[in-house]
Amino acid sequence: MTDLDLGGLSLEEAEREIYAHIVSRNPEHDFEPTLDRVRDACDLLGSPQHAYKVVHLTGTNGKTSTARMTEALVREHGLRTGLFTSPHLTTVRERIMIDGEPIPREDFVRLWQEIAPILALVDARSAEAGGPRMSFFEVLVVLAFAAFADAPVDVAVVEVGMGGVWDATNVADGDVAVVTPVGLDHQEWLGDSLVDIAAEKSGIIKDGAAAVIAAQAESVAPVLAHAVEEHAARGYWEGEALEVVDRQPGVGGQLVTLRTPAAVYAELFVPLYGEYQAHNALLALAATELLLADGGEPASLAGETVEAGFASVTSPGRLEAVRTSPLILVDAAHNPHGAEALVGAVEESFAFTTLVGVVGILRDKDAEGVLGALEPALDHVVITASSSPRAIPVDELAAIARDVFGEDRVTEASSLPDAIDAAVQRAERDDDLGAGVLVVGSITLVADARILTGADRRKGVGRAR
């Protein structure tokens, strides 16, 4: 039922009750190809998704970092912003950001109480037609769109949950669509080939919109080009209109020179590691230019504003340092493509002489592929499992790891605290000066590690309000 009794509860208790109710619905990875329930709920709420401009992002890797950079750049231009990303690390309110901060708890609870009757009505209609209740992700999408209209925001930066055509966020019409690199992931829902997956993701490109498209695999580009042509969209492609002209790794991030349709921006500091983040920054900058152009030709943006926007960017759980002595990094790479990019970033930006991995992977992921991508960078790996019920059991994942790393380079740990402790001891035993630990394999594992190390309580995403 949707009519939760929140009377007498504190705001913190009410948030927990609401989240528990939402979680009890179909999980966000339980994909169903229909927008009917989300569209019905939004219609009953007065179509809040049409109350502001939208930058809509899809792709396989880099969506969240690109979304966060886009939001920061847009906000730095004096516009009020909403940001919808998934999944969250500590609190569900992280998924719904207003002006760079998680939606306040009191607003989250109030908006839930306002939309709950609508959700109940849509659930009932779906049941009459033999369908399911609204899913976890569908409910959060509706809540986010309502929150953005309630704020109100000028621009919502919206990351898809999965795919594009049938993703719940696709009831919005993006003024700018951004497609990050497309790779193999979620094959059971999106298709077994890059062509099939690209076709799903191309669904966010709308009639007359602008489309910012990252460099893609050879088989993907024609699919996206067809969508651009079919919708009479304006396509801006990396390698043609967009280019990372230069990048220099540095302390705390990198200096990048970016070419967009409107200008060349020289030596911008991006406080994130890895070559892929330079390309994410390029997409974000181009998307911001096109959004602010409002359908016209993009114009160059003030350099100091762009610099300030990038300087404010954080990306929790993406090559984030959560502890020193030894340095412990966490990263949410959960597919081979992401793991390969992570390895390159670690080797470029850190001078580890010994690096021990703490790895936990979810059941629906390519565990062998992820481990194979990580193997060249790790001296040893400690296999564990996150708190997710979808986590691969430790003994099962360890067997795969031994095939990849060899018997002597694999240790098992039944809990994450034990795994991190074992990794630290192993790293410092082998090298107490250049030692490091990398926690990687799933977003839930990273979330657990951030809570364990107290990173969720530091300034930034996850801070209680």
C-alpha positions as CSV (number, residue, x, y, z in Angstrom):
1,M,0.0,0.0,0.0
2,T,1.1,3.6,-0.6
3,D,-0.7,5.4,2.2
4,L,2.1,5.2,4.8
5,D,1.2,6.4,8.3
6,L,4.1,8.8,9.1
7,G,2.3,10.5,12.0
8,G,4.5,11.0,15.1
9,L,7.7,10.1,13.3
10,S,10.7,12.3,13.1
11,L,11.8,13.4,9.6
12,E,14.7,10.9,9.7
13,E,12.3,8.1,10.7
14,A,9.8,9.2,8.0
15,E,12.5,9.1,5.4
16,R,13.5,5.6,6.4
17,E,9.9,4.4,6.2
18,I,9.3,6.0,2.8
19,Y,12.5,4.4,1.5
20,A,11.6,1.0,2.9
21,H,8.2,1.3,1.1
22,I,9.8,2.3,-2.2
23,V,12.4,-0.5,-2.0
24,S,9.6,-3.1,-1.4
25,R,8.5,-2.4,-5.0
26,N,10.0,-4.0,-8.1
27,P,13.8,-3.3,-7.9
28,E,15.3,-0.7,-10.3
29,H,17.2,-3.4,-12.2
30,D,13.9,-5.3,-12.9
31,F,13.4,-3.8,-16.3
32,E,10.0,-3.6,-18.0
33,P,9.6,-2.0,-21.4
34,T,6.8,0.5,-20.8
35,L,6.5,4.2,-19.9
36,D,2.8,4.0,-19.3
37,R,2.8,4.1,-15.5
38,V,5.3,6.9,-15.2
39,R,3.5,8.9,-17.9
40,D,0.2,8.4,-16.1
41,A,1.6,9.6,-12.8
42,C,3.2,12.6,-14.4
43,D,0.0,13.5,-16.2
44,L,-1.9,13.4,-13.0
45,L,0.7,15.7,-11.4
46,G,0.4,18.2,-14.2
47,S,3.4,17.1,-16.2
48,P,6.2,18.4,-14.0
49,Q,8.8,17.1,-16.3
50,H,7.9,19.8,-18.8
51,A,8.3,22.7,-16.3
52,Y,12.0,23.2,-17.0
53,K,14.7,22.6,-19.6
54,V,16.2,19.2,-19.5
55,V,19.7,17.8,-20.3
56,H,19.2,14.0,-20.6
57,L,22.2,11.7,-20.4
58,T,22.7,8.0,-21.4
59,G,25.6,5.7,-22.2
60,T,27.3,2.8,-20.5
61,N,30.1,4.5,-18.5
62,G,30.7,8.1,-17.4
63,K,27.0,9.2,-17.2
64,T,27.1,10.3,-13.5
65,S,30.4,12.2,-13.7
66,T,29.3,13.9,-16.9
67,A,25.9,14.8,-15.3
68,R,27.6,16.2,-12.2
69,M,29.9,18.3,-14.4
70,T,27.0,19.6,-16.5
71,E,25.0,20.5,-13.5
72,A,27.9,22.4,-11.9
73,L,28.6,24.4,-15.1
74,V,24.9,25.3,-15.6
75,R,24.6,26.3,-11.9
76,E,27.7,28.5,-12.2
77,H,25.9,30.4,-14.9
78,G,23.3,31.5,-12.3
79,L,20.5,29.0,-13.1
80,R,18.8,27.0,-10.5
81,T,19.4,23.3,-11.1
82,G,18.1,19.8,-10.4
83,L,20.2,16.7,-10.8
84,F,18.8,13.2,-11.0
85,T,21.4,10.3,-10.9
86,S,21.5,6.7,-9.7
87,P,22.2,4.7,-7.8
88,H,22.9,6.5,-4.5
89,L,25.8,5.8,-2.1
90,T,24.4,6.7,1.3
91,T,20.9,8.2,1.2
92,V,18.3,8.0,-1.4
93,R,18.0,11.8,-1.3
94,E,21.4,12.0,-3.2
95,R,19.5,10.9,-6.3
96,I,17.5,14.1,-6.2
97,M,19.8,17.2,-6.0
98,I,18.7,20.8,-5.9
99,D,21.4,23.4,-6.5
100,G,24.1,20.9,-5.9
101,E,22.7,19.5,-2.6
102,P,20.6,16.4,-1.8
103,I,16.9,17.4,-1.5
104,P,16.3,18.4,2.2
105,R,14.7,15.7,4.3
106,E,11.6,17.8,5.0
107,D,11.0,18.4,1.3
108,F,11.5,14.7,0.5
109,V,8.9,13.7,3.1
110,R,6.4,16.5,2.2
111,L,6.6,15.7,-1.5
112,W,6.2,12.0,-0.9
113,Q,3.0,12.7,1.1
114,E,1.7,14.9,-1.8
115,I,2.4,12.3,-4.6
116,A,1.5,9.2,-2.7
117,P,-2.2,9.3,-3.6
118,I,-1.3,9.7,-7.2
119,L,1.0,6.6,-7.0
120,A,-1.8,4.7,-5.4
121,L,-4.2,5.6,-8.2
122,V,-1.7,4.5,-10.9
123,D,-1.0,1.3,-9.0
124,A,-4.7,0.5,-8.9
125,R,-5.1,1.3,-12.6
126,S,-2.2,-1.0,-13.5
127,A,-3.6,-3.8,-11.3
128,E,-7.0,-3.6,-13.0
129,A,-5.2,-4.1,-16.3
130,G,-3.2,-7.0,-15.0
131,G,0.0,-5.1,-14.5
132,P,2.4,-4.5,-11.6
133,R,2.7,-1.6,-9.2
134,M,5.1,1.2,-10.1
135,S,8.6,0.1,-9.6
136,F,11.3,1.5,-7.3
137,F,12.9,3.5,-10.1
138,E,9.6,4.7,-11.6
139,V,8.6,6.1,-8.2
140,L,11.9,7.9,-7.8
141,V,11.7,9.4,-11.3
142,V,8.2,10.8,-10.6
143,L,9.4,12.1,-7.2
144,A,12.4,13.8,-8.8
145,F,10.4,15.5,-11.5
146,A,7.9,16.7,-8.9
147,A,10.7,18.0,-6.7
148,F,12.3,19.9,-9.6
149,A,9.0,21.6,-10.4
150,D,8.3,22.3,-6.7
151,A,11.7,24.0,-6.2
152,P,11.4,25.3,-8.9
153,V,14.5,24.7,-11.0
154,D,15.4,26.3,-14.4
155,V,17.2,23.2,-15.7
156,A,17.1,19.5,-14.7
157,V,20.1,17.3,-15.6
158,V,18.7,13.8,-15.8
159,E,20.7,10.6,-16.0
160,V,18.8,7.5,-17.3
161,G,18.7,4.4,-15.1
162,M,19.1,2.0,-17.9
163,G,19.0,2.2,-21.7
164,G,16.9,5.0,-23.1
165,V,13.8,4.2,-25.1
166,W,12.0,2.5,-22.2
167,D,13.8,4.2,-19.3
168,A,11.4,5.8,-16.9
169,T,13.2,9.2,-17.3
170,N,12.3,9.2,-21.0
171,V,8.9,10.8,-20.4
172,A,10.9,14.0,-20.4
173,D,11.9,15.7,-23.6
174,G,15.5,16.6,-23.4
175,D,16.5,19.9,-24.9
176,V,20.0,18.4,-25.1
177,A,20.8,14.7,-25.2
178,V,24.2,13.4,-24.2
179,V,25.4,10.0,-25.1
180,T,28.6,8.8,-23.4
181,P,30.5,5.8,-24.7
182,V,28.3,2.8,-25.3
183,G,29.6,-0.6,-24.2
184,L,28.2,-4.0,-23.2
185,D,26.3,-3.9,-20.0
186,H,22.8,-4.9,-18.8
187,Q,22.6,-7.3,-21.8
188,E,19.7,-9.3,-20.3
189,W,17.5,-6.2,-20.7
190,L,19.1,-4.1,-23.4
191,G,20.4,-6.7,-25.9
192,D,23.4,-8.8,-26.6
193,S,25.2,-6.6,-29.1
194,L,26.5,-3.0,-29.2
195,V,24.0,-2.3,-32.0
196,D,21.0,-3.4,-29.9
197,I,22.2,-1.5,-26.8
198,A,22.9,1.7,-28.9
199,A,19.4,1.5,-30.4
200,E,18.0,1.5,-26.9
201,K,20.1,4.4,-25.7
202,S,19.5,6.4,-28.9
203,G,15.9,6.7,-27.7
204,I,16.6,9.9,-25.6
205,I,17.4,11.9,-28.8
206,K,14.2,13.9,-29.4
207,D,12.8,15.9,-32.3
208,G,14.7,19.0,-33.0
209,A,17.0,18.6,-29.9
210,A,20.8,18.9,-29.7
211,A,22.7,15.7,-29.3
212,V,26.2,15.6,-27.9
213,I,27.8,12.3,-28.7
214,A,31.1,10.8,-27.3
215,A,33.5,8.8,-29.4
216,Q,31.9,5.5,-30.1
217,A,32.7,2.0,-31.3
218,E,32.5,1.6,-35.1
219,S,29.2,-0.4,-34.9
220,V,27.5,2.2,-32.6
221,A,28.1,5.4,-34.5
222,P,25.7,4.5,-37.4
223,V,22.9,3.7,-35.0
224,L,23.2,7.1,-33.2
225,A,23.6,8.9,-36.5
226,H,20.3,7.4,-37.7
227,A,18.6,8.6,-34.6
228,V,20.0,12.1,-35.0
229,E,18.7,12.2,-38.6
230,E,15.4,10.6,-37.9
231,H,14.6,13.2,-35.3
232,A,16.1,16.2,-37.2
233,A,18.3,16.7,-34.3
234,R,21.6,18.7,-34.3
235,G,24.4,16.2,-33.7
236,Y,27.7,17.3,-32.2
237,W,30.2,14.5,-32.3
238,E,33.5,14.0,-30.5
239,G,36.2,13.8,-33.1
240,E,34.4,16.3,-35.3
241,A,32.9,19.3,-33.5
242,L,34.3,18.3,-30.1
243,E,37.9,17.4,-29.1
244,V,40.1,17.0,-26.1
245,V,43.0,19.0,-27.5
246,D,45.4,18.5,-24.6
247,R,45.5,17.2,-21.1
248,Q,48.1,17.2,-18.4
249,P,47.7,15.0,-15.3
250,G,48.4,17.0,-12.1
251,V,48.0,17.0,-8.3
252,G,44.3,16.5,-7.5
253,G,43.2,16.2,-11.1
254,Q,44.2,17.4,-14.5
255,L,44.6,20.4,-16.8
256,V,42.6,20.1,-20.0
257,T,42.2,22.1,-23.2
258,L,38.8,21.4,-24.8
259,R,37.5,22.3,-28.2
260,T,33.7,22.7,-28.5
261,P,31.4,24.0,-31.3
262,A,31.9,27.6,-30.0
263,A,35.4,27.9,-28.7
264,V,38.7,26.4,-27.5
265,Y,39.0,26.5,-23.7
266,A,42.6,26.3,-22.6
267,E,44.1,24.8,-19.4
268,L,40.9,24.2,-17.4
269,F,41.5,22.4,-14.1
270,V,39.2,19.4,-13.7
271,P,39.6,18.0,-10.2
272,L,39.0,14.4,-11.3
273,Y,41.5,11.7,-12.3
274,G,41.7,9.7,-15.6
275,E,41.7,10.4,-19.3
276,Y,38.0,9.5,-19.5
277,Q,37.1,12.4,-17.1
278,A,38.7,14.8,-19.6
279,H,36.3,13.4,-22.3
280,N,33.4,13.6,-19.8
281,A,34.3,17.2,-19.2
282,L,34.2,17.9,-22.9
283,L,30.7,16.4,-23.2
284,A,29.5,18.5,-20.2
285,L,30.9,21.7,-21.6
286,A,29.4,21.2,-25.0
287,A,26.0,20.3,-23.5
288,T,26.1,23.5,-21.4
289,E,26.9,25.6,-24.4
290,L,24.0,24.1,-26.3
291,L,21.6,24.4,-23.4
292,L,22.4,28.1,-22.9
293,A,22.1,28.7,-26.7
294,D,18.4,27.7,-26.4
295,G,18.2,26.3,-29.9
296,G,20.5,28.8,-31.5
297,E,24.1,28.6,-32.5
298,P,26.3,27.9,-29.4
299,A,28.4,30.8,-28.1
300,S,31.6,30.7,-26.2
301,L,31.2,30.9,-22.4
302,A,33.1,33.1,-20.0
303,G,36.3,31.4,-19.2
304,E,36.3,32.3,-15.5
305,T,32.7,30.9,-15.1
306,V,33.7,27.6,-16.8
307,E,36.8,27.4,-14.6
308,A,34.7,28.0,-11.4
309,G,32.1,25.4,-12.5
310,F,34.7,22.7,-13.1
311,A,36.6,23.5,-9.9
312,S,33.5,22.9,-7.9
313,V,32.9,19.4,-9.3
314,T,33.1,16.3,-7.1
315,S,32.3,12.7,-8.0
316,P,32.0,10.6,-4.9
317,G,32.8,6.9,-5.5
318,R,34.7,7.6,-8.7
319,L,38.4,7.2,-8.0
320,E,37.9,8.8,-4.6
321,A,40.4,8.7,-1.8
322,V,38.6,7.7,1.5
323,R,41.7,7.2,3.7
324,T,45.4,7.8,3.8
325,S,48.3,5.8,5.2
326,P,47.9,3.7,3.3
327,L,45.9,5.4,0.6
328,I,42.6,3.7,0.1
329,L,40.8,4.5,-3.2
330,V,37.2,3.5,-4.1
331,D,35.8,3.3,-7.5
332,A,32.4,2.2,-8.8
333,A,33.7,0.5,-12.0
334,H,31.4,-2.5,-12.5
335,N,32.0,-3.6,-16.1
336,P,35.1,-4.4,-18.1
337,H,35.0,-1.1,-20.0
338,G,34.9,0.9,-16.8
339,A,37.6,-1.3,-15.1
340,E,39.9,-0.8,-18.1
341,A,39.5,3.0,-17.9
342,L,40.1,2.8,-14.1
343,V,43.3,0.9,-14.5
344,G,44.6,3.5,-16.9
345,A,43.7,6.4,-14.5
346,V,45.4,4.7,-11.5
347,E,48.6,4.0,-13.4
348,E,48.7,7.6,-14.7
349,S,47.8,9.4,-11.6
350,F,49.3,7.4,-8.7
351,A,52.7,6.0,-8.1
352,F,51.9,2.8,-6.2
353,T,54.6,0.2,-5.9
354,T,52.1,-2.2,-4.3
355,L,48.4,-2.1,-4.9
356,V,46.0,-4.5,-3.4
357,G,42.4,-4.8,-4.6
358,V,39.3,-5.4,-2.6
359,V,36.7,-6.7,-5.1
360,G,33.0,-7.5,-4.9
361,I,30.8,-7.9,-7.9
362,L,27.1,-8.2,-8.5
363,R,25.5,-11.3,-10.0
364,D,24.4,-9.7,-13.2
365,K,27.8,-8.4,-14.1
366,D,30.7,-9.8,-16.2
367,A,32.9,-10.9,-13.2
368,E,35.6,-12.5,-15.3
369,G,35.8,-9.5,-17.5
370,V,36.1,-7.1,-14.6
371,L,38.7,-9.1,-12.9
372,G,40.6,-9.6,-16.1
373,A,40.7,-5.8,-16.7
374,L,41.9,-5.2,-13.1
375,E,44.5,-7.9,-13.0
376,P,47.4,-6.0,-14.6
377,A,47.2,-3.3,-11.9
378,L,46.8,-5.4,-8.8
379,D,49.5,-7.2,-7.0
380,H,46.9,-9.1,-4.9
381,V,43.2,-9.2,-4.6
382,V,40.9,-9.7,-1.6
383,I,37.5,-11.1,-2.6
384,T,34.5,-10.1,-0.6
385,A,30.8,-9.2,-1.1
386,S,28.8,-6.0,-0.6
387,S,25.6,-5.7,1.4
388,S,23.6,-6.2,-1.8
389,P,21.5,-9.3,-2.1
390,R,22.7,-9.5,-5.7
391,A,26.3,-9.8,-4.7
392,I,28.1,-12.9,-6.0
393,P,29.0,-15.2,-3.0
394,V,32.6,-14.8,-1.9
395,D,33.6,-18.4,-2.6
396,E,32.1,-18.3,-6.1
397,L,33.8,-15.0,-7.0
398,A,37.1,-16.2,-5.5
399,A,37.0,-19.2,-7.8
400,I,36.7,-16.9,-10.8
401,A,39.5,-14.7,-9.4
402,R,41.9,-17.6,-9.0
403,D,41.4,-18.5,-12.6
404,V,42.4,-14.9,-13.5
405,F,45.0,-14.0,-10.8
406,G,46.4,-17.4,-9.8
407,E,46.0,-19.2,-6.5
408,D,48.7,-17.2,-4.6
409,R,47.3,-13.8,-5.5
410,V,43.8,-14.3,-4.1
411,T,42.5,-14.0,-0.5
412,E,38.9,-14.4,0.6
413,A,37.2,-12.3,3.3
414,S,33.6,-12.8,4.5
415,S,33.0,-9.2,5.3
416,L,34.1,-5.8,3.9
417,P,35.8,-4.7,7.2
418,D,37.8,-7.9,7.2
419,A,38.6,-7.5,3.5
420,I,39.9,-4.0,3.9
421,D,41.9,-4.9,7.0
422,A,43.4,-7.9,5.1
423,A,44.2,-5.7,2.1
424,V,45.9,-3.0,4.2
425,Q,48.0,-5.6,6.0
426,R,49.0,-7.2,2.7
427,A,49.8,-3.9,1.1
428,E,51.9,-2.6,4.0
429,R,53.6,-6.0,4.5
430,D,54.9,-5.9,0.9
431,D,55.6,-2.1,0.8
432,D,54.9,0.3,3.6
433,L,55.8,3.4,1.6
434,G,54.3,3.0,-1.8
435,A,51.3,0.8,-0.7
436,G,47.7,1.4,-1.7
437,V,44.3,-0.3,-1.6
438,L,41.6,-0.1,-4.3
439,V,38.0,-1.0,-3.4
440,V,36.2,-1.7,-6.7
441,G,33.6,-3.9,-8.4
442,S,30.2,-2.5,-7.6
443,I,28.5,0.7,-6.5
444,T,27.1,-1.0,-3.4
445,L,30.6,-2.2,-2.4
446,V,31.9,1.4,-2.8
447,A,28.9,2.7,-0.8
448,D,29.6,0.3,2.0
449,A,33.3,1.3,2.0
450,R,32.5,5.0,2.2
451,I,30.3,4.4,5.2
452,L,32.9,2.2,6.9
453,T,35.7,4.8,6.4
454,G,33.5,7.8,7.3
455,A,33.7,9.3,3.8
456,D,30.0,9.6,3.7
457,R,30.1,12.0,6.6
458,R,32.5,14.5,5.1
459,K,31.6,17.6,3.2
460,G,29.8,16.6,-0.1
461,V,27.3,14.1,-1.2
462,G,25.9,11.9,1.6
463,R,26.2,14.6,4.2
464,A,23.1,14.5,6.5
465,R,20.9,17.6,6.4
